[in-house]
């Protein structure tokens, strides 16, 4: 009897142990499955000296909150863009018919006075640098010149006419274009309020959207071979030089960032309907299933986690551009016509740039494009490839997607211009006067640069939410 009880007890004990081990394995395997999208998001970032955890903390705690408060300010929320440019590569037959694709342009009354080219009277009194080129001041200068000429026959007329000044501006634009990584808009656009037209999933997908990315990857990214796949497998990256790897990683990282934005602001209310039939109130929010489809190893041939890691690469690249341009950006006026608001914007920009400079492991762009004429040829090829991508943005069929695609490519192109044009390398942070001949950023470039970096910051911030959802 006693032996029977002992045997039964042993069996029950073994069963319980087996159940416990099975349960433990079950929960551990489930945890591994849930974390599979993030399995590569740890340790060092490829071709960089810092690690993922450092970027996560720096962005989510120090940078992201500051950017969120900065991007709602008038100087950064209004972006001038031309959404009517024709596609230069194929027939534009893919216009999005969904109402969420529409972009609401600004009414003239909503645009800050300083962005419309109107100069308030108080600036005339303080002699703004461009006041001397106004027609009314040209007349005064001419009258004064005539009086001086009567007094002194040897007087040299140094007045520059408005027409000549405009010609100098055209020369400057031509010179700047030689360093630009994006194609300059040839026709004027219109202002768009970015806060009223947020980036989100609009229903634009399928062959048209795939053609955009296929053209970018297959025709404009450097490749180790001309295989049929759009994406370069991570195992192939070692066969490419640093510059070509960097080009692919910034494109892949931007693609990953855009996909995260679309998943995070997904139209949830259309789950059982077609988008074109959705009416009334709509619900937007994170779509975990869509996120897993875009980044899980099963759906992406094990490449999704690598794409997420490329997001950290482009983040570090644009962060370094802000660090390098900080002497220039700190001297900008950020003028909108509202003195109090402009002062607050300048203060907020300086605060953010101070945090940017405090980052301990900035990307080292000086290791790229070294090696004489071959490096110069590669840099020009690098620039032309990226300029071509900026042209492809005019082929996007959804206006809202086109708006944010053009803005983020414009911002990335501005970052590349800062890092690799060579003009900024001669500057010193102690300079009091910055010459426009050495380096010049248009307002649209500054707005695109900060907003593009804001999008990357938002993506890394959103990844933490998806980690929690999946667990």
Buried (B, 14 or more C-beta within 10 A) or exposed (E): EEEEEEEEEEEEEEEEEEEEEEEEEEEEEEEEEBBBBBEBBEEEBBBBEBBBEBBBEBBBEBBBBBBEEBBEBBBBBBBBBBBEBEBEBEEBEBEBEBEBBEBEBBEEEEBBEBBEEEBBEEBEEEEBEEBBBBEEBBEEBEEEBEEEEEEEEEEEEEEBEEEEEEEEEEEEEEEBEEBBBBBEBEEEBBBBBBEEBEBBBBBBBEEBBEBBBEBBBBEBBBBBEEEEEEBBEBEBBEEBEEBBBBBBBBBBBBBBBBBBBBBBBBBEBBEEEEBEEBEEEEEBEBBEEBBBBBBBBEEBEBBBBBBBBBBBBBBBBBBBBBBBBBBBBBEBEBBBBBEEBBEBBBEBBEEBBEBBEEBEBBBEBEEBBEEEEEEEEBBEBBBEBBBBBBBBBBBBBBBBBBBBBBBBBBBBBBBBBBBBBEBBEEBEEEEEEBEEEEBBBBBBBBBBBBBBBBBBBBBBBBBEEBBEEBE
